[in-house]
Amino acid sequence: QVQLVESGGGLVQAGGSLRLSCQASGLNFSTYAAGWFRQPPGKEREFVAAIDSSGRLTGYADTVKGRFTFSRDNAENRVYLQLNNLKPEDTAIYYCGASTTPILPIRPPVYWGQGTQVTVSS
């Protein structure tokens, strides 16, 4: 029923940029908070950013603050993550998620996308 489909990942050199998107369907998206998490190779999934249902940013991880920008377009049921000044340590599988309650680093989303690979070369 609920589906989140991500796109925009790829291979980029350090200092480059990517724009990730997540298309939502099967839910009343305008009432959902959304978030991005990532899982580096060999490590646990970690929090990246969260946004509330009206588009207000509720948090960024310190490691991405000032480089990544989270936004949403409720009319198109879509959220975006703009990744700028990428570093090799940003290499990870990036996942989007959605919940009816606020998303926190210790409270992950109820619904998840499939993940998209971001690889940053040195």
C-alpha angles and dihedrals in degrees: 000000000000113000133178116188120191130201141165103071123131148120119308137165121247110281093029131115140235134183117216122197134191121200115204127203137166095042140077090257097187090067095051132092114222136206145181124224131174138203117207117206111283094005138095124265112273137196119260109168144331135206132188127236094269096049102264114142111240099181150345128201111249091238093062102031111125093017105059127056124199121201140158140209109203092184088065097033090238139126128198138204116200110202115198133176091016120203130201089250088063089070107121146110106277119213131191123207143179137207138171089232128057115286116232133175088255095040110056125195123280093223124046138192123228095259131244126229120241116188121184119192124206 
